Each structure stands twice: as structure tokens, then as C-alpha cells.
Amino acid sequence: MNFKYIHIGALINQAVTESGMETSRICNFLKCTEQDVSEMYQSKSLDTEILLKWSKLLEYDFFRVYTQHLILYAPPAKENKLSDDNNSNLPYFRKNVYTQEIIDFIIEEIAKGNMTKKEAMEKYKIPKTTLYKWFHKYLPT
């Protein structure tokens, strides 16, 4: 999966195909026509409310695709000002979510020598213990 270029409609279409879900059920759940569903499959992006409905219907977190994009491609933040600001009412997420693809990518980059463990910890905000657990668990000895 290439997290750099996301075409959410194609991912939804793939999930529908793999699940074997009937279009009539999709239309009933989303309260739309088959034409609307086809247009969503062609869309590079979708409204978050629609994406939430697709996530519920297909029991797959499509938002995580965007989270992985942020982990890999967002510029490193100096400090998370919102988390330090006691006046913010926005939720604060203490931990990052790493999919197996992200873990494999980071381990592969370190194994190839493209980055050091320290660079990976700094760039992707991975705790040292987490990174070493990944190596112990996923890298054959």
C-alpha cells in the first residue's frame, strides 16, 4: 500500500469487492443510488461523514490510511502545542498508531542502512522500547 498517494474511492471499491457485499445493501445503508456509489468509487477523496459510514458498513477504518500518511509524510512538528495547551478542548492522543506496513517499512529502512534506529525514533516519534520490541518480534535473527 502506497500511503503517499491515497485514492480512497479505489480503496473502498477494493474493500467492497473483497467483502462481496451487494450494491443494494450499500445503497440502503448509505441512502443513495447505485450511480452515487459508482461516483464514490471514482472519487479521490470523500466527505468525512460519508467515509465514516463506509468504515462502519465495511468494518474497516479508512481514516487510518490518512493517519499512516501523516506518520510517514507530515513534516516533523517542533512540539505539539495543542497537547501542551491546557486551554484546548481538542482530544489529545498519547500514542501513535502503527500498522504492520509502517512497522515493516521502518524495520526495512533500518536494516538496509537508509536510517539509523536513532533517526527513526526521532523522525517517527517511536519510543526506544517500542522500536526494539519490533526488531525482536519481526526481524529474524
DSSP file (Angstrom, degrees, kcal/mol; ACC not computed):
  #  RESIDUE AA STRUCTURE BP1 BP2  ACC     N-H-->O    O-->H-N    N-H-->O    O-->H-N    TCO  KAPPA ALPHA  PHI   PSI    X-CA   Y-CA   Z-CA
    1    1 A M              0   0    0      0, 0.0     2,-0.8     0, 0.0     3,-0.0   0.000 360.0 360.0 360.0 128.1    0.0    0.0    0.0
    2    2 A N        -     0   0    0      3,-0.2     3,-0.3     1,-0.1    67,-0.1  -0.832 360.0-175.7 -94.2 107.5    1.4    3.4   -1.0
    3    3 A F  S    S+     0   0    0     -2,-0.8     3,-0.2     1,-0.2    -1,-0.1   0.550  74.2  71.1 -80.5  -7.1    0.4    5.8    1.8
    4    4 A K  S    S+     0   0    0      1,-0.3     2,-0.6    68,-0.1    -1,-0.2   0.916 103.6  36.5 -75.8 -42.1    1.8    8.8   -0.1
    5    5 A Y  S    S-     0   0    0     -3,-0.3     2,-0.5     2,-0.0    -1,-0.3  -0.913  78.9-169.2-115.9 105.1   -0.9    8.9   -2.8
    6    6 A I        +     0   0    0     -2,-0.6     2,-0.5    -3,-0.2     3,-0.1  -0.830  16.7 179.8-101.9 125.5   -4.3    8.0   -1.4
    7    7 A H     >  -     0   0    0     -2,-0.5     4,-1.7     1,-0.1     3,-0.5  -0.861   8.7-174.8-118.9  92.0   -7.3    7.3   -3.7
    8    8 A I  H  > S+     0   0    0     36,-1.8     4,-2.5    -2,-0.5     5,-0.2   0.822  78.1  58.5 -63.3 -33.8  -10.0    6.5   -1.1
    9    9 A G  H  > S+     0   0    0     34,-1.8     4,-2.5     1,-0.2    -1,-0.2   0.911 106.4  48.3 -61.6 -42.4  -12.6    5.6   -3.7
   10   10 A A  H  > S+     0   0    0     -3,-0.5     4,-2.2    33,-0.3    -1,-0.2   0.880 111.3  50.8 -65.6 -37.8  -10.4    2.8   -5.1
   11   11 A L  H  X S+     0   0    0     -4,-1.7     4,-2.3     2,-0.2    -2,-0.2   0.903 111.0  48.2 -66.1 -40.7   -9.7    1.5   -1.6
   12   12 A I  H  X S+     0   0    0     -4,-2.5     4,-2.6     2,-0.2    -2,-0.2   0.925 110.8  51.2 -64.1 -44.0  -13.4    1.4   -0.8
   13   13 A N  H  X S+     0   0    0     -4,-2.5     4,-2.5     1,-0.2    -2,-0.2   0.904 110.2  49.7 -59.3 -41.9  -14.1   -0.4   -4.1
   14   14 A Q  H  X S+     0   0    0     -4,-2.2     4,-2.6     2,-0.2    -1,-0.2   0.908 110.7  49.5 -63.0 -42.6  -11.4   -2.9   -3.2
   15   15 A A  H  X S+     0   0    0     -4,-2.3     4,-1.9     2,-0.2    -2,-0.2   0.891 111.4  49.0 -64.9 -39.6  -12.9   -3.5    0.2
   16   16 A V  H  X>S+     0   0    0     -4,-2.6     4,-1.8     2,-0.2     5,-1.0   0.926 111.9  49.0 -64.9 -44.7  -16.4   -4.0   -1.2
   17   17 A T  H  <5S+     0   0    0     -4,-2.5    -2,-0.2     1,-0.2    -1,-0.2   0.925 112.8  47.2 -60.0 -46.3  -15.1   -6.4   -3.8
   18   18 A E  H  <5S+     0   0    0     -4,-2.6    -1,-0.2     1,-0.2    -2,-0.2   0.833 114.3  47.0 -66.6 -32.3  -13.2   -8.4   -1.2
   19   19 A S  H  <5S-     0   0    0     -4,-1.9    -1,-0.2    -5,-0.2    -2,-0.2   0.748  98.6-137.6 -81.3 -22.8  -16.2   -8.5    1.2
   20   20 A G  T  <5 +     0   0    0     -4,-1.8    -3,-0.2     1,-0.2     2,-0.1   0.706  40.3 168.8  73.6  19.1  -18.6   -9.5   -1.6
   21   21 A M      < -     0   0    0     -5,-1.0    -1,-0.2     1,-0.1     2,-0.2  -0.410  35.2-116.2 -69.6 139.3  -21.2   -7.0   -0.3
   22   22 A E     >  -     0   0    0      1,-0.1     4,-1.7    -2,-0.1     3,-0.4  -0.486  12.1-129.1 -77.9 145.1  -24.2   -6.4   -2.6
   23   23 A T  H  > S+     0   0    0      1,-0.2     4,-2.8     2,-0.2     5,-0.2   0.836 107.0  60.9 -61.9 -34.3  -24.7   -3.0   -4.0
   24   24 A S  H  > S+     0   0    0      1,-0.2     4,-2.2     2,-0.2    -1,-0.2   0.895 104.7  48.4 -62.5 -39.3  -28.3   -2.9   -2.8
   25   25 A R  H  > S+     0   0    0     -3,-0.4     4,-2.5     2,-0.2    -1,-0.2   0.908 111.7  50.0 -65.6 -41.3  -27.2   -3.3    0.8
   26   26 A I  H  X S+     0   0    0     -4,-1.7     4,-2.9     2,-0.2     5,-0.3   0.936 111.1  48.5 -61.0 -47.5  -24.7   -0.5    0.3
   27   27 A C  H  X>S+     0   0    0     -4,-2.8     5,-1.6     1,-0.2     4,-1.3   0.893 112.0  49.2 -62.1 -40.8  -27.3    1.8   -1.3
   28   28 A N  H  <5S+     0   0    0     -4,-2.2    -1,-0.2    -5,-0.2    -2,-0.2   0.920 114.4  45.1 -64.5 -43.4  -29.8    1.1    1.6
   29   29 A F  H  <5S+     0   0    0     -4,-2.5    -2,-0.2     1,-0.2    -1,-0.2   0.925 121.7  36.4 -66.9 -45.2  -27.1    1.8    4.2
   30   30 A L  H  <5S-     0   0    0     -4,-2.9    -1,-0.2    -5,-0.2    -2,-0.2   0.568 103.0-130.4 -85.2  -9.3  -25.8    5.0    2.6
   31   31 A K  T  <5 +     0   0    0     -4,-1.3     2,-0.3    -5,-0.3    -3,-0.2   0.968  68.2 111.1  55.9  56.4  -29.3    6.1    1.4
   32   32 A C      < -     0   0    0     -5,-1.6    -1,-0.2    -6,-0.1     2,-0.1  -0.870  67.5 -95.2-146.7 177.6  -28.0    6.7   -2.1
   33   33 A T     >  -     0   0    0     -2,-0.3     4,-1.9    -3,-0.1     5,-0.1  -0.463  35.8-107.5 -94.8 168.7  -28.3    5.3   -5.7
   34   34 A E  H  > S+     0   0    0      1,-0.2     4,-2.5     2,-0.2     5,-0.2   0.859 122.2  56.8 -62.2 -34.9  -26.0    2.9   -7.5
   35   35 A Q  H  > S+     0   0    0      2,-0.2     4,-2.3     1,-0.2    -1,-0.2   0.906 105.0  50.9 -62.0 -42.2  -24.8    5.8   -9.6
   36   36 A D  H  > S+     0   0    0      2,-0.2     4,-2.0     1,-0.2    -2,-0.2   0.907 110.0  49.9 -61.5 -41.7  -23.8    7.7   -6.4
   37   37 A V  H  X S+     0   0    0     -4,-1.9     4,-2.0     2,-0.2    -2,-0.2   0.922 109.9  50.6 -63.2 -44.6  -21.8    4.6   -5.2
   38   38 A S  H  X S+     0   0    0     -4,-2.5     4,-1.1     1,-0.2    -1,-0.2   0.892 109.4  51.3 -60.3 -40.2  -20.1    4.3   -8.6
   39   39 A E  H  X S+     0   0    0     -4,-2.3     4,-0.8     1,-0.2    -1,-0.2   0.870 107.2  53.5 -65.5 -36.1  -19.1    8.0   -8.3
   40   40 A M  H >< S+     0   0    0     -4,-2.0     3,-0.7     1,-0.2    -1,-0.2   0.888 104.2  55.6 -65.3 -38.1  -17.7    7.4   -4.8
   41   41 A Y  H 3< S+     0   0    0     -4,-2.0    -1,-0.2     1,-0.2    -2,-0.2   0.821 110.3  46.4 -61.7 -30.1  -15.5    4.6   -6.2
   42   42 A Q  H 3< S+     0   0    0     -4,-1.1     2,-0.2    -3,-0.2    -1,-0.2   0.596  92.0 104.3 -86.8 -12.5  -14.1    7.1   -8.7
   43   43 A S    <<  -     0   0    0     -4,-0.8   -34,-1.8    -3,-0.7   -33,-0.3  -0.512  58.6-155.3 -78.2 134.1  -13.5    9.9   -6.1
   44   44 A K  S    S+     0   0    0     -2,-0.2   -36,-1.8   -36,-0.2     2,-0.3   0.801  84.6  18.4 -73.3 -29.6  -10.0   10.5   -4.8
   45   45 A S        -     0   0    0    -38,-0.2     2,-0.3   -37,-0.1    -1,-0.1  -0.959  69.0-160.6-139.9 158.3  -11.5   12.0   -1.6
   46   46 A L        -     0   0    0     -2,-0.3   -38,-0.0    -3,-0.1     2,-0.0  -0.947  34.7 -89.5-136.3 156.2  -14.8   11.8    0.2
   47   47 A D     >  -     0   0    0     -2,-0.3     4,-2.5     1,-0.1     3,-0.2  -0.354  40.2-120.6 -59.9 144.2  -16.6   13.8    2.9
   48   48 A T  H  > S+     0   0    0      1,-0.2     4,-2.4     2,-0.2     5,-0.2   0.839 111.8  56.2 -62.0 -33.8  -15.7   12.6    6.4
   49   49 A E  H  > S+     0   0    0      2,-0.2     4,-1.7     1,-0.2    -1,-0.2   0.917 110.6  44.4 -64.5 -41.8  -19.3   11.8    7.2
   50   50 A I  H  > S+     0   0    0     -3,-0.2     4,-2.4     2,-0.2    -2,-0.2   0.909 112.6  52.2 -66.6 -42.6  -19.5    9.5    4.1
   51   51 A L  H  X S+     0   0    0     -4,-2.5     4,-2.4     1,-0.2    11,-0.3   0.872 107.0  53.1 -63.0 -36.9  -16.2    8.0    4.9
   52   52 A L  H  X S+     0   0    0     -4,-2.4     4,-2.1     2,-0.2    -1,-0.2   0.902 108.7  49.7 -63.6 -41.1  -17.3    7.2    8.5
   53   53 A K  H  X S+     0   0    0     -4,-1.7     4,-2.8     2,-0.2    -2,-0.2   0.915 110.7  49.4 -64.3 -42.7  -20.4    5.4    7.1
   54   54 A W  H  X S+     0   0    0     -4,-2.4     4,-2.8     1,-0.2     5,-0.2   0.909 109.4  53.1 -61.2 -41.3  -18.2    3.4    4.7
   55   55 A S  H  X>S+     0   0    0     -4,-2.4     5,-1.5     1,-0.2     4,-0.8   0.904 112.6  43.8 -61.0 -41.9  -16.0    2.5    7.7
   56   56 A K  H  <5S+     0   0    0     -4,-2.1     3,-0.3     3,-0.2    -2,-0.2   0.928 115.0  48.5 -68.2 -45.6  -18.9    1.3    9.7
   57   57 A L  H  <5S+     0   0    0     -4,-2.8    -2,-0.2     1,-0.2    -1,-0.2   0.919 121.8  33.1 -61.9 -46.0  -20.5   -0.6    6.8
   58   58 A L  H  <5S-     0   0    0     -4,-2.8    -1,-0.2     2,-0.2    -2,-0.2   0.464 102.7-128.1 -92.5  -1.8  -17.3   -2.4    5.8
   59   59 A E  T  <5 +     0   0    0     -4,-0.8     2,-0.3    -3,-0.3    -3,-0.2   0.924  69.9 120.4  52.7  49.0  -15.9   -2.7    9.3
   60   60 A Y      < -     0   0    0     -5,-1.5     2,-1.3    -6,-0.2    -1,-0.2  -0.993  67.6-126.0-143.1 134.4  -12.6   -1.2    8.2
   61   61 A D    >   +     0   0    0     -2,-0.3     3,-0.9     1,-0.2     4,-0.4  -0.653  29.6 174.1 -85.6  91.0  -11.0    2.0    9.5
   62   62 A F  T >> S+     0   0    0     -2,-1.3     3,-0.8   -11,-0.3     4,-0.7   0.734  74.7  67.6 -69.3 -21.9  -10.4    4.1    6.3
   63   63 A F  H >> S+     0   0    0      1,-0.2     4,-1.8     2,-0.2     3,-0.5   0.798  87.2  67.8 -67.2 -27.1   -9.3    7.0    8.4
   64   64 A R  H <> S+     0   0    0     -3,-0.9     4,-2.6     1,-0.2    -1,-0.2   0.798  89.1  64.3 -64.8 -27.3   -6.2    5.0    9.5
   65   65 A V  H <> S+     0   0    0     -3,-0.8     4,-1.5    -4,-0.4    -1,-0.2   0.919 106.0  43.9 -59.6 -42.3   -5.0    5.2    5.9
   66   66 A Y  H <X S+     0   0    0     -4,-0.7     4,-2.2    -3,-0.5    -2,-0.2   0.851 109.8  56.1 -71.5 -34.7   -4.7    9.0    6.4
   67   67 A T  H  X S+     0   0    0     -4,-1.8     4,-2.2     1,-0.2    -2,-0.2   0.916 106.9  49.7 -61.6 -42.6   -3.2    8.6    9.8
   68   68 A Q  H  X S+     0   0    0     -4,-2.6     4,-2.2     1,-0.2     5,-0.2   0.874 107.6  54.5 -65.3 -36.2   -0.4    6.4    8.3
   69   69 A H  H  X S+     0   0    0     -4,-1.5     4,-3.2     1,-0.2     5,-0.5   0.928 108.8  48.6 -60.3 -44.7    0.2    9.1    5.7
   70   70 A L  H  X S+     0   0    0     -4,-2.2     4,-1.6     1,-0.2    -2,-0.2   0.903 110.2  51.1 -62.6 -41.5    0.6   11.7    8.4
   71   71 A I  H  < S+     0   0    0     -4,-2.2    -1,-0.2     1,-0.2    -2,-0.2   0.908 121.0  33.5 -62.6 -41.7    3.1    9.4   10.3
   72   72 A L  H  < S+     0   0    0     -4,-2.2    -2,-0.2    -5,-0.2    -1,-0.2   0.856 132.3  21.9 -84.3 -35.8    5.2    8.9    7.2
   73   73 A Y  H  < S+     0   0    0     -4,-3.2    -3,-0.2    -5,-0.2    -2,-0.2   0.546  87.3 104.7-119.7  -8.2    4.9   12.1    5.3
   74   74 A A  S  < S-     0   0    0     -4,-1.6     3,-0.1    -5,-0.5    -4,-0.0  -0.524  79.0-104.5 -73.9 143.0    4.0   15.0    7.6
   75   75 A P        -     0   0    0      0, 0.0    -1,-0.1     0, 0.0    -2,-0.1  -0.374  47.1 -92.0 -64.6 146.2    6.9   17.3    8.4
   76   76 A P        -     0   0    0      0, 0.0     2,-0.2     0, 0.0     3,-0.1  -0.345  42.0-129.0 -62.4 134.6    8.2   16.8   11.9
   77   77 A A        -     0   0    0      1,-0.1     3,-0.2    -3,-0.1    -3,-0.0  -0.565   2.0-138.4 -83.2 147.3    6.5   19.1   14.4
   78   78 A K  S    S-     0   0    0      1,-0.3     2,-0.3    -2,-0.2    -1,-0.1   0.982  82.9 -27.9 -66.3 -57.1    8.6   21.1   16.8
   79   79 A E        -     0   0    0     -3,-0.1     2,-1.3     0, 0.0    -1,-0.3  -0.963  68.1-104.7-154.7 147.1    6.2   20.4   19.7
   80   80 A N     >  -     0   0    0     -2,-0.3     4,-1.4     1,-0.2     3,-0.3  -0.637  35.7-174.1 -78.2  97.6    2.6   19.6   19.8
   81   81 A K  H  > S+     0   0    0     -2,-1.3     4,-1.3     1,-0.2    -1,-0.2   0.836  78.8  57.5 -64.4 -34.0    1.3   22.9   21.0
   82   82 A L  H  4 S+     0   0    0      1,-0.2     6,-0.3     2,-0.2    -1,-0.2   0.884 105.8  49.1 -66.5 -37.0   -2.3   21.7   21.4
   83   83 A S  H  4 S+     0   0    0     -3,-0.3    -1,-0.2     1,-0.2    -2,-0.2   0.829 114.2  45.4 -71.8 -30.2   -1.3   18.9   23.8
   84   84 A D  H  < S+     0   0    0     -4,-1.4     2,-0.8     1,-0.0    -1,-0.2   0.675  94.3  90.4 -83.8 -17.8    0.7   21.2   25.9
   85   85 A D    ><  -     0   0    0     -4,-1.3     3,-1.4    -5,-0.2    -1,-0.0  -0.701  59.1-164.7 -85.9 111.2   -2.0   23.9   26.0
   86   86 A N  T 3  S+     0   0    0     -2,-0.8    -1,-0.2     1,-0.3    -4,-0.1   0.648  85.9  65.7 -68.6 -13.6   -4.4   23.3   28.9
   87   87 A N  T 3  S+     0   0    0      2,-0.0    -1,-0.3    -3,-0.0     2,-0.2   0.587  78.7 103.6 -84.4 -10.2   -6.9   25.6   27.3
   88   88 A S    <   -     0   0    0     -3,-1.4    -6,-0.0    -6,-0.3     0, 0.0  -0.513  51.1-166.6 -77.6 137.7   -7.5   23.3   24.3
   89   89 A N        +     0   0    0     -2,-0.2    -1,-0.1     2,-0.1     3,-0.1   0.380  55.6 112.6 -98.8   0.5  -10.7   21.2   24.2
   90   90 A L  S    S-     0   0    0      1,-0.1     2,-0.1    -8,-0.1    -2,-0.1  -0.469  79.0-101.4 -72.4 145.6   -9.4   19.0   21.4
   91   91 A P        -     0   0    0      0, 0.0     2,-0.5     0, 0.0    -1,-0.1  -0.388  31.7-139.8 -67.3 146.2   -8.7   15.4   22.4
   92   92 A Y        -     0   0    0     -9,-0.1     2,-0.7    -3,-0.1    -9,-0.0  -0.933   7.6-153.7-109.8 126.5   -5.1   14.5   23.0
   93   93 A F        -     0   0    0     -2,-0.5   -10,-0.1     1,-0.2     0, 0.0  -0.890   5.9-169.0-104.0 114.9   -3.8   11.2   21.6
   94   94 A R        +     0   0    0     -2,-0.7     2,-0.3     2,-0.0    -1,-0.2   0.836  68.0  48.2 -71.8 -34.6   -0.8    9.9   23.6
   95   95 A K  S    S-     0   0    0      0, 0.0     2,-0.2     0, 0.0    -1,-0.0  -0.820  74.8-130.0-114.4 148.2    0.2    7.1   21.3
   96   96 A N        -     0   0    0     -2,-0.3     2,-0.6    29,-0.2    -2,-0.0  -0.587  24.7-125.2 -84.2 156.0    0.7    6.9   17.6
   97   97 A V        -     0   0    0     -2,-0.2     2,-0.5   -30,-0.1   -26,-0.1  -0.921  26.3-170.4-105.6 119.0   -1.0    4.1   15.6
   98   98 A Y        -     0   0    0     -2,-0.6     2,-0.1     4,-0.0   -30,-0.0  -0.943   7.0-153.8-114.1 120.9    1.5    2.0   13.6
   99   99 A T     >  -     0   0    0     -2,-0.5     4,-2.4   -35,-0.1     5,-0.2  -0.355  34.9-102.6 -81.5 170.2    0.1   -0.5   11.1
  100  100 A Q  H  > S+     0   0    0      1,-0.2     4,-2.8     2,-0.2     5,-0.2   0.861 123.1  56.8 -61.4 -35.6    2.1   -3.6   10.1
  101  101 A E  H  > S+     0   0    0      2,-0.2     4,-2.3     1,-0.2    -1,-0.2   0.904 108.3  46.3 -62.8 -41.2    3.0   -1.9    6.8
  102  102 A I  H  > S+     0   0    0      2,-0.2     4,-2.6     1,-0.2     5,-0.2   0.924 113.0  49.2 -67.1 -44.8    4.6    1.1    8.7
  103  103 A I  H  X S+     0   0    0     -4,-2.4     4,-2.6     1,-0.2     5,-0.2   0.938 112.8  47.5 -58.9 -47.8    6.4   -1.3   11.1
  104  104 A D  H  X S+     0   0    0     -4,-2.8     4,-2.5     1,-0.2    -1,-0.2   0.901 111.6  51.5 -60.6 -42.0    7.8   -3.3    8.1
  105  105 A F  H  X S+     0   0    0     -4,-2.3     4,-2.4    -5,-0.2    -2,-0.2   0.936 112.3  44.7 -61.1 -48.2    8.8   -0.1    6.3
  106  106 A I  H  X S+     0   0    0     -4,-2.6     4,-2.0     2,-0.2    -2,-0.2   0.924 114.4  48.0 -66.0 -44.8   10.7    1.3    9.3
  107  107 A I  H  X S+     0   0    0     -4,-2.6     4,-2.8    -5,-0.2    -1,-0.2   0.905 112.7  50.0 -61.5 -41.3   12.5   -2.0   10.1
  108  108 A E  H  X S+     0   0    0     -4,-2.5     4,-2.5    -5,-0.2     6,-0.3   0.911 108.7  51.4 -64.6 -42.8   13.4   -2.4    6.4
  109  109 A E  H  X>S+     0   0    0     -4,-2.4     5,-2.0     1,-0.2     6,-1.1   0.896 114.1  43.9 -61.2 -40.5   14.8    1.1    6.2
  110  110 A I  H ><5S+     0   0    0     -4,-2.0     3,-0.8     4,-0.2    -2,-0.2   0.917 112.9  51.2 -70.7 -43.1   17.0    0.5    9.2
  111  111 A A  H 3<5S+     0   0    0     -4,-2.8    -2,-0.2     1,-0.3    -1,-0.2   0.865 110.3  49.5 -63.0 -36.4   18.0   -3.0    8.1
  112  112 A K  H 3<5S-     0   0    0     -4,-2.5    -1,-0.3    -5,-0.2    -2,-0.2   0.632 115.4-117.2 -76.7 -13.3   19.1   -1.5    4.7
  113  113 A G  T <<5S+     0   0    0     -3,-0.8    -3,-0.2    -4,-0.6    -2,-0.1   0.592  79.0 126.8  87.1  11.2   21.1    1.2    6.4
  114  114 A N  S   <S+     0   0    0     -5,-2.0     2,-0.3    -6,-0.3    -4,-0.2   0.734  82.5   6.6 -73.2 -21.9   18.9    4.0    5.0
  115  115 A M  S    S-     0   0    0     -6,-1.1    -2,-0.3    -9,-0.1    -1,-0.2  -0.984  76.7-119.5-154.2 156.0   18.4    5.3    8.5
  116  116 A T     >  -     0   0    0     -2,-0.3     4,-2.3    -3,-0.1     5,-0.2  -0.457  32.4-108.6 -89.7 167.7   19.6    4.6   12.0
  117  117 A K  H  > S+     0   0    0      1,-0.2     4,-2.4     2,-0.2     5,-0.2   0.901 121.8  52.2 -61.4 -39.7   17.5    3.5   14.9
  118  118 A K  H  > S+     0   0    0      1,-0.2     4,-2.2     2,-0.2    -1,-0.2   0.916 108.5  49.7 -64.2 -42.5   18.0    6.9   16.5
  119  119 A E  H  > S+     0   0    0      1,-0.2     4,-3.1     2,-0.2     5,-0.3   0.903 111.0  50.0 -62.3 -41.1   16.9    8.7   13.3
  120  120 A A  H  X S+     0   0    0     -4,-2.3     4,-2.5     1,-0.2     6,-0.4   0.911 109.8  50.7 -64.0 -42.1   13.8    6.5   13.1
  121  121 A M  H  X>S+     0   0    0     -4,-2.4     5,-0.9     1,-0.2     4,-0.6   0.902 116.7  40.9 -62.6 -40.4   12.9    7.2   16.7
  122  122 A E  H  <5S+     0   0    0     -4,-2.2     3,-0.2     3,-0.2    -2,-0.2   0.930 117.9  45.2 -73.4 -45.9   13.3   11.0   16.2
  123  123 A K  H  <5S+     0   0    0     -4,-3.1    -2,-0.2     1,-0.2    -3,-0.2   0.907 126.7  27.8 -66.8 -43.5   11.6   11.2   12.8
  124  124 A Y  H  <5S-     0   0    0     -4,-2.5    -1,-0.2    -5,-0.3    -2,-0.2   0.322 103.0-121.0-104.8   6.8    8.6    9.0   13.6
  125  125 A K  T  <5 +     0   0    0     -4,-0.6   -29,-0.2    -3,-0.2    -3,-0.2   0.911  52.5 164.2  55.3  47.1    8.4    9.7   17.3
  126  126 A I      < -     0   0    0     -5,-0.9    -1,-0.2    -6,-0.4    -2,-0.1  -0.842  39.5-120.4 -97.5 126.4    8.8    6.0   18.2
  127  127 A P     >  -     0   0    0      0, 0.0     4,-2.2     0, 0.0     5,-0.2  -0.356  22.4-120.3 -61.7 146.6    9.7    5.2   21.8
  128  128 A K  H  > S+     0   0    0      1,-0.2     4,-2.3     2,-0.2     5,-0.2   0.896 112.7  51.5 -56.2 -44.6   13.0    3.3   22.1
  129  129 A T  H  > S+     0   0    0      1,-0.2     4,-2.0     2,-0.2    -1,-0.2   0.880 108.8  51.5 -63.9 -36.9   11.4    0.3   23.8
  130  130 A T  H  > S+     0   0    0      2,-0.2     4,-2.2     1,-0.2    -1,-0.2   0.938 109.8  48.7 -64.4 -46.6    8.8    0.1   21.0
  131  131 A L  H  X S+     0   0    0     -4,-2.2     4,-2.1     1,-0.2    -2,-0.2   0.913 112.2  48.2 -61.0 -43.6   11.4    0.1   18.3
  132  132 A Y  H  X S+     0   0    0     -4,-2.3     4,-2.2     1,-0.2    -1,-0.2   0.853 109.1  53.6 -68.3 -33.1   13.4   -2.6   20.0
  133  133 A K  H  X S+     0   0    0     -4,-2.0     4,-2.5    -5,-0.2    -1,-0.2   0.896 107.3  52.3 -64.8 -39.8   10.3   -4.8   20.6
  134  134 A W  H  X>S+     0   0    0     -4,-2.2     4,-3.3     2,-0.2     5,-0.5   0.930 109.8  48.3 -61.0 -45.1    9.6   -4.5   16.8
  135  135 A F  H  X5S+     0   0    0     -4,-2.1     4,-1.6     1,-0.2    -2,-0.2   0.915 113.5  47.1 -62.6 -42.1   13.1   -5.7   16.0
  136  136 A H  H  <5S+     0   0    0     -4,-2.2    -1,-0.2     1,-0.2    -2,-0.2   0.885 120.9  37.6 -65.4 -38.5   12.8   -8.6   18.4
  137  137 A K  H  <5S+     0   0    0     -4,-2.5    -2,-0.2    -5,-0.2    -3,-0.2   0.879 129.0  25.1 -82.6 -40.2    9.4   -9.6   17.1
  138  138 A Y  H  <5S+     0   0    0     -4,-3.3    -3,-0.2    -5,-0.2    -2,-0.2   0.611 101.1  79.7-108.6 -14.6    9.6   -9.0   13.4
  139  139 A L  S  <<S-     0   0    0     -4,-1.6    -1,-0.1    -5,-0.5     2,-0.0  -0.849  76.3-131.1-101.1 118.1   13.3   -9.3   12.4
  140  140 A P              0   0    0      0, 0.0    -2,-0.1     0, 0.0    -3,-0.1  -0.360 360.0 360.0 -65.2 143.3   14.5  -12.8   12.0
  141  141 A T              0   0    0     -5,-0.1    -5,-0.0    -2,-0.0    -2,-0.0   0.428 360.0 360.0 -99.5 360.0   17.8  -13.5   13.8
